[in-house]
Amino acid sequence: MLYLDRAWARAGAYLMDDPLSGGDTVTIPGLARFKGIVSAMVPFALVACVLSVIIGAIIWAMGGFTNNPHRAASGKTTVLWPLVAAVVIGASGFIVGWAHDQGTTIS
């Protein structure tokens, strides 16, 4: 039991008040840096998604022109998944903020 008390005291040291919110919320150290890293990676990931969509469209077109259904289906799949990934990447800032808010409400 004493071990758990010491561990809880150390865990409390890692939680600190957010100075921007007037001390009403508790945040995790490094969250701002993590949000910054996620925000910095978003443009690169979106460019990769756009390139994947272009490549998939080319594969889809080649499959359609050559009457190759396997290549056309492969191109459709290659177009679909980068679009889904782009939506998830675009929402990544919201997802990180939502997960943080959910974590602060757990008691």
KOLMAR-790913 format. One record per residue (C-alpha): residue in three letters; x, y, z. Coordinates in steps of 0.1 Angstrom, whole numbers, plus 5000, padded with zeros to 4 digits. Layout:
N
{pt Ala {X Y Z}}
...
END
This chain:
107
{pt Met {5000 5000 5000}}
{pt Leu {5029 5023 5008}}
{pt Tyr {5043 5016 4974}}
{pt Leu {5010 5027 4957}}
{pt Asp {5009 5059 4977}}
{pt Arg {5044 5068 4966}}
{pt Ala {5036 5060 4930}}
{pt Trp {5005 5081 4932}}
{pt Ala {5024 5110 4946}}
{pt Arg {5050 5108 4918}}
{pt Ala {5022 5106 4892}}
{pt Gly {5007 5137 4907}}
{pt Ala {5040 5155 4900}}
{pt Tyr {5036 5148 4863}}
{pt Leu {5002 5165 4862}}
{pt Met {5002 5203 4861}}
{pt Asp {4977 5231 4857}}
{pt Asp {4974 5246 4822}}
{pt Pro {4984 5282 4826}}
{pt Leu {4963 5293 4796}}
{pt Ser {4930 5281 4811}}
{pt Gly {4933 5297 4845}}
{pt Gly {4942 5266 4863}}
{pt Asp {4908 5249 4858}}
{pt Thr {4921 5220 4838}}
{pt Val {4949 5195 4842}}
{pt Thr {4972 5187 4813}}
{pt Ile {5000 5163 4806}}
{pt Pro {5035 5178 4801}}
{pt Gly {5046 5175 4765}}
{pt Leu {5011 5176 4751}}
{pt Ala {5017 5209 4733}}
{pt Arg {5049 5194 4718}}
{pt Phe {5030 5163 4707}}
{pt Lys {5002 5185 4691}}
{pt Gly {5030 5205 4674}}
{pt Ile {5046 5173 4660}}
{pt Val {5012 5160 4648}}
{pt Ser {5004 5194 4632}}
{pt Ala {5038 5196 4615}}
{pt Met {5034 5161 4599}}
{pt Val {4999 5168 4585}}
{pt Pro {5010 5186 4553}}
{pt Phe {5036 5159 4544}}
{pt Ala {5010 5131 4550}}
{pt Leu {4984 5149 4529}}
{pt Val {5009 5154 4500}}
{pt Ala {5016 5116 4502}}
{pt Cys {4979 5109 4501}}
{pt Val {4974 5131 4470}}
{pt Leu {5003 5114 4452}}
{pt Ser {4988 5080 4461}}
{pt Val {4954 5091 4447}}
{pt Ile {4971 5102 4415}}
{pt Ile {4990 5070 4412}}
{pt Gly {4958 5050 4419}}
{pt Ala {4939 5070 4393}}
{pt Ile {4965 5062 4367}}
{pt Ile {4964 5025 4376}}
{pt Trp {4926 5026 4374}}
{pt Ala {4927 5043 4340}}
{pt Met {4952 5018 4326}}
{pt Gly {4931 4989 4338}}
{pt Gly {4900 5004 4322}}
{pt Phe {4917 5011 4289}}
{pt Thr {4933 4976 4287}}
{pt Asn {4901 4958 4299}}
{pt Asn {4920 4944 4328}}
{pt Pro {4895 4941 4357}}
{pt His {4922 4932 4383}}
{pt Arg {4942 4963 4375}}
{pt Ala {4911 4984 4376}}
{pt Ala {4900 4971 4409}}
{pt Ser {4935 4976 4423}}
{pt Gly {4934 5012 4411}}
{pt Lys {4900 5018 4427}}
{pt Thr {4914 5004 4460}}
{pt Thr {4945 5026 4456}}
{pt Val {4923 5056 4452}}
{pt Leu {4899 5048 4480}}
{pt Trp {4923 5042 4509}}
{pt Pro {4944 5074 4505}}
{pt Leu {4911 5094 4506}}
{pt Val {4901 5077 4538}}
{pt Ala {4936 5083 4552}}
{pt Ala {4934 5120 4542}}
{pt Val {4902 5124 4562}}
{pt Val {4918 5107 4592}}
{pt Ile {4949 5129 4589}}
{pt Gly {4928 5160 4585}}
{pt Ala {4910 5151 4617}}
{pt Ser {4942 5142 4636}}
{pt Gly {4944 5175 4655}}
{pt Phe {4908 5171 4666}}
{pt Ile {4914 5134 4675}}
{pt Val {4944 5143 4697}}
{pt Gly {4924 5171 4715}}
{pt Trp {4894 5148 4719}}
{pt Ala {4915 5120 4734}}
{pt His {4931 5145 4758}}
{pt Asp {4897 5159 4769}}
{pt Gln {4884 5123 4774}}
{pt Gly {4915 5115 4795}}
{pt Thr {4910 5145 4817}}
{pt Thr {4874 5136 4825}}
{pt Ile {4883 5101 4837}}
{pt Ser {4885 5100 4874}}
END
